[in-house]
């Protein structure tokens, strides 16, 4: 056993040297030295094999591992880039990461910073700002931002902006107006969220029969041949199943 243990340690040390020479993250040194056998297997699976394969799937595995080991890595890096360069692109990417982490107020502040000057009427920035404002619980601000977007770009069509507007109406207590928007949105929205939200609102409005019909349609659509569901879609299907 001591010989096997020594062999595992030597292999781990070899991987530490490799990690240092190839610029791997420093956390590998601790993983490899403190859990030499399991750490070596992990290093092979998540560093060496993906490098050899160099596939999209392999890169995703590596990214997932890094997220587990250091969940705030992207937040720190994007924040540093936004601070150093101060460009619209870096601030928007940092704002998106804030949204992903549920840091809505921070995202709102960043989007408002960039929605100035020549970007004051930029459709994509205003759409994202409205989404963040709604996430922060300010439905009126989200609607005002989308009204500003519509005034600047009368022909602008975007399903996510439309969904944000419908959700903002619902959160603001304007349920009938929200139902009208959800109904229109359900006709073209790609995905399961709009119809499921519409059905749940119909339940609030005292229309359980129509709500169940819509929820059943969502469940059937999710099982249709050839349908590919996103992770978000799968979550909305679960909501539909629970409420059907």
C-alpha positions in Angstrom: 0.0 0.0 0.0 2.8 2.5 0.8 4.3 1.9 -2.6 0.9 2.4 -4.4 0.4 5.6 -2.3 3.9 6.9 -3.3 3.1 6.1 -6.9 -0.1 8.1 -6.8 1.8 11.0 -5.2 4.5 10.9 -7.8 1.9 11.0 -10.6 0.1 13.9 -8.8 3.4 15.8 -8.6 4.0 15.2 -12.3 0.5 16.7 -13.0 1.3 19.7 -10.8 4.4 20.3 -12.8 2.4 20.0 -16.0 -0.3 22.3 -14.7 2.2 25.0 -13.7 4.0 24.8 -17.1 0.8 25.0 -19.1 -0.7 27.8 -17.1 -3.6 25.8 -15.5 -5.5 27.4 -12.6 -3.7 27.3 -9.3 -6.5 25.3 -7.6 -5.2 22.2 -9.4 -2.1 22.2 -7.2 -4.2 21.9 -4.1 -6.5 19.3 -5.6 -3.7 17.2 -6.9 -1.5 17.3 -3.8 -4.2 16.9 -1.1 -6.3 14.2 -2.9 -3.6 12.7 -5.2 -5.6 9.7 -6.6 -9.0 11.4 -7.1 -7.3 14.6 -8.1 -5.2 12.9 -10.7 -8.3 11.3 -12.2 -10.1 14.7 -12.2 -7.1 16.4 -13.9 -7.1 13.8 -16.6 -10.8 14.0 -17.2 -11.2 17.8 -17.0 -7.9 19.1 -18.3 -6.0 16.6 -20.4 -8.8 14.8 -22.2 -10.7 17.9 -23.2 -7.5 19.4 -24.5 -7.0 16.4 -26.7 -10.6 16.3 -27.8 -10.9 20.2 -28.1 -14.6 19.8 -28.6 -17.4 22.1 -27.6 -18.7 19.5 -25.2 -15.3 19.2 -23.6 -15.0 22.9 -23.2 -18.4 22.9 -21.5 -17.2 20.2 -19.1 -14.2 22.3 -18.2 -16.3 25.4 -17.7 -18.7 23.5 -15.5 -15.9 22.2 -13.3 -14.4 25.7 -13.0 -17.8 27.0 -12.0 -18.1 24.4 -9.2 -14.5 25.0 -8.0 -14.8 28.8 -8.2 -18.4 30.0 -8.7 -17.5 33.7 -8.6 -14.7 33.5 -11.2 -16.7 34.9 -14.2 -18.2 37.6 -12.0 -14.7 38.7 -10.8 -13.2 38.6 -14.3 -16.0 40.5 -16.0 -16.1 43.0 -13.2 -12.4 43.7 -13.6 -12.7 44.1 -17.4 -15.6 46.5 -17.0 -13.7 48.5 -14.5 -10.5 48.6 -16.5 -11.9 49.3 -20.0 -15.2 50.9 -19.2 -16.6 50.0 -22.6 -20.3 49.5 -23.4 -19.5 45.8 -24.3 -17.7 45.0 -21.1 -20.3 46.7 -18.9 -23.1 44.9 -20.7 -21.4 41.5 -20.2 -20.8 42.3 -16.5 -24.5 43.3 -16.2 -25.6 40.0 -17.8 -23.5 38.1 -15.2 -25.1 40.2 -12.4 -28.5 39.1 -13.8 -27.4 35.5 -13.9 -26.5 35.8 -10.2 -29.7 37.6 -9.3 -27.9 40.8 -8.6 -30.6 42.9 -10.3 -29.9 46.3 -8.8 -26.3 46.1 -9.8 -27.4 45.1 -13.4 -29.8 48.0 -13.5 -27.1 50.5 -12.5 -24.7 49.1 -15.2 -27.3 49.2 -17.9 -28.3 52.8 -17.0 -24.7 53.8 -17.1 -24.4 52.6 -20.7 -27.8 53.9 -21.8 -26.4 57.4 -22.3 -25.3 59.5 -25.2 -25.3 57.7 -28.5 -26.6 54.6 -26.6 -29.5 56.3 -25.0 -32.0 54.8 -27.4 -30.2 51.6 -28.2 -32.9 48.9 -28.5 -30.9 46.0 -27.1 -29.6 48.0 -24.1 -33.1 49.3 -23.3 -34.5 45.8 -23.6 -32.0 44.4 -21.2 -32.4 47.4 -18.8 -36.2 46.7 -18.7 -35.6 43.1 -17.9 -33.2 44.0 -15.1 -35.6 46.6 -13.7 -38.4 44.0 -13.6 -36.0 41.5 -11.9 -35.3 44.2 -9.3 -39.1 44.4 -8.7 -39.7 47.8 -10.4 -42.5 47.0 -12.9 -43.3 50.6 -13.6 -39.7 51.4 -14.5 -39.6 48.3 -16.8 -42.7 49.5 -18.6 -41.4 53.0 -18.9 -38.1 51.7 -20.4 -40.0 49.6 -22.9 -42.3 52.5 -23.8 -39.1 54.5 -24.4 -37.8 51.7 -26.6 -41.0 51.5 -28.6 -41.1 55.3 -29.1 -37.5 55.2 -30.5 -38.0 52.1 -32.6 -41.7 51.7 -33.6 -41.0 48.7 -35.8 -38.9 46.8 -33.2 -40.1 43.3 -32.6 -38.6 41.1 -29.9 -40.4 38.3 -28.0 -38.4 38.7 -24.9 -39.2 42.4 -24.7 -42.9 41.6 -25.2 -42.7 39.0 -22.4 -41.0 41.5 -20.1 -43.8 44.0 -20.8 -46.6 41.4 -20.1 -44.9 40.3 -16.9 -44.5 44.0 -15.8 -48.2 44.6 -16.4 -49.1 41.5 -14.3 -46.7 42.5 -11.5 -48.2 46.0 -11.5 -51.7 44.5 -11.0 -53.0 45.3 -14.4 -54.1 41.7 -14.9 -56.5 42.1 -17.8 -54.0 44.1 -19.8 -51.4 41.5 -19.0 -53.7 38.8 -20.2 -54.2 40.6 -23.5 -50.4 40.8 -24.0 -49.8 37.2 -23.0 -52.5 36.0 -25.4 -50.8 37.9 -28.3 -47.4 36.7 -27.2 -48.5 33.1 -27.0 -49.2 33.1 -30.7 -45.5 33.5 -31.7 -43.3 33.0 -28.6 -40.7 30.3 -29.2 -40.7 28.2 -26.0 -43.0 27.2 -23.2 -42.8 30.2 -20.9 -45.4 32.6 -22.4 -48.2 30.1 -22.7 -47.6 28.8 -19.2 -47.5 32.2 -17.7 -50.7 33.1 -19.6 -52.4 30.0 -18.2 -51.4 30.8 -14.7 -52.8 34.3 -15.1 -56.0 32.9 -16.4 -56.3 30.9 -13.2 -55.9 34.1 -11.2 -58.7 35.7 -13.3 -61.1 32.8 -12.6 -60.9 31.0 -15.9 -59.7 27.5 -14.8 -61.1 25.6 -17.8 -59.2 27.8 -20.4 -56.1 27.7 -18.1 -56.1 23.9 -17.9 -56.5 23.7 -21.7 -53.5 25.9 -22.2 -51.4 23.9 -19.7 -52.3 20.7 -21.3 -51.2 22.1 -24.7 -47.9 23.0 -23.2 -47.4 19.5 -21.9 -48.4 17.9 -25.2 -46.2 20.3 -27.2 -43.2 19.3 -25.0 -43.7 15.6 -26.0 -44.1 16.2 -29.7 -41.6 14.3 -32.0 -38.5 16.3 -32.8 -39.0 19.0 -30.1 -35.8 20.1 -28.4 -36.4 21.7 -25.0 -34.0 24.2 -23.4 -33.4 23.9 -19.7 -35.8 26.8 -19.1 -38.4 25.1 -21.2 -38.1 22.0 -19.2 -38.7 24.0 -16.0 -41.8 25.6 -17.5 -43.1 22.2 -18.6 -42.8 21.1 -15.0 -44.8 24.1 -13.9 -47.5 23.3 -16.5 -47.6 19.7 -15.3 -48.1 20.7 -11.7 -50.9 23.1 -12.5 -52.7 21.3 -15.3 
